[in-house]
Amino acid sequence: MPDAFPVANSISITAWLIDFLGDRAAGLQSGTAVQQPFEVLGMDSVECLMATMGLENHFGLTLDPSLFLRNPDLQGALAELMGDGTIPD
């Protein structure tokens, strides 16, 4: 039987993204990280796609590949995911 996926919510997704960014997110708290533009965090289009795929694999979600390309920061991406019901409010 496959392992269950972790619960996907704004807190767990923010923590995952901070881990994904590694040294670039050093010292960022979750409240600060959601407001930083992906460009400032050094995420180019390839890394945005890699982050989307990583979230899908980690949390068992099905996401639009352009999620992080359409939204300038994590706050926008989380709002979209909450708005479409992918994660709880």
N, C-alpha and C positions, 0 to 999 in steps of 0.2 A: 504494500500500500504506500503511495507516495506521501511524502511529508506535507503537512499543511503549510500554506503560505502565511507569512506574517500579516498582521492587520495593516492595511494601507489607510493612513489618514494623514492629515497635514503634518503632524509631529513626526511620524515615522518616515514620511517621504523627505521632509527637511533633513532629518538625521542621515538618511541614506545619501542624499545629495552632498552634504558636507563631507561624508566619508569618501564619496566618489571624487570630489574635488581635491582631497588630500591636502597637501601643503598650501595650495592656493586659498583654502578656506581656514587655515590655521588662525585661531583667535576669534573667529566669527561665532557668535551665539546664534541660535536658531532665529531669533527675532531680527537680527541684523542680516543674516543670510538670505531671508526671503525678500528683502528689499534691494539687494545688490543686483544690478543688471548683469546678465550672463556674460556680456562683453567685458565688464570690469573684472569678473572672476576668471577671465581668460578662456571662456568656452566659445569655440568656433562652431561652425555648422556641423562638422563631423562629431565633435564632442557632444553637441546637443542631441544628435541621433543616437550616439552611444549611451547617453544618459537615459533616453527614452527606452531603448532596448534593455538596459540594465534594470530599470524600474519594472518593466514587464516581466522579466525573468525572476526578479527578487520577490515581487508581490503577486505574481500571477495575474497581472492586469493586461488588458488589451487597450493600447493607447494609439492615438493618431501619431504617426512618425514626426509630424511637424509641430507637436505640442510646444517644445522649447524654442522652436524657430518663430512661432507666432506670438509668443509671450516674451516680453523683454526681461522678466525676472521670475523668480519662483513664486512670488506672491500672485502674479497673474496666472501662472500655470496652475497653482493650487485652486484659485478662484474658478478657473475653467473646469477643473476636475470635480469640484464641489457642485458647480452649476449644472453639469451634465449627469450628476449622480454616480460618477465613478468612485468617489470617496465621500464619506459622510461630512456634513457641515461641522 
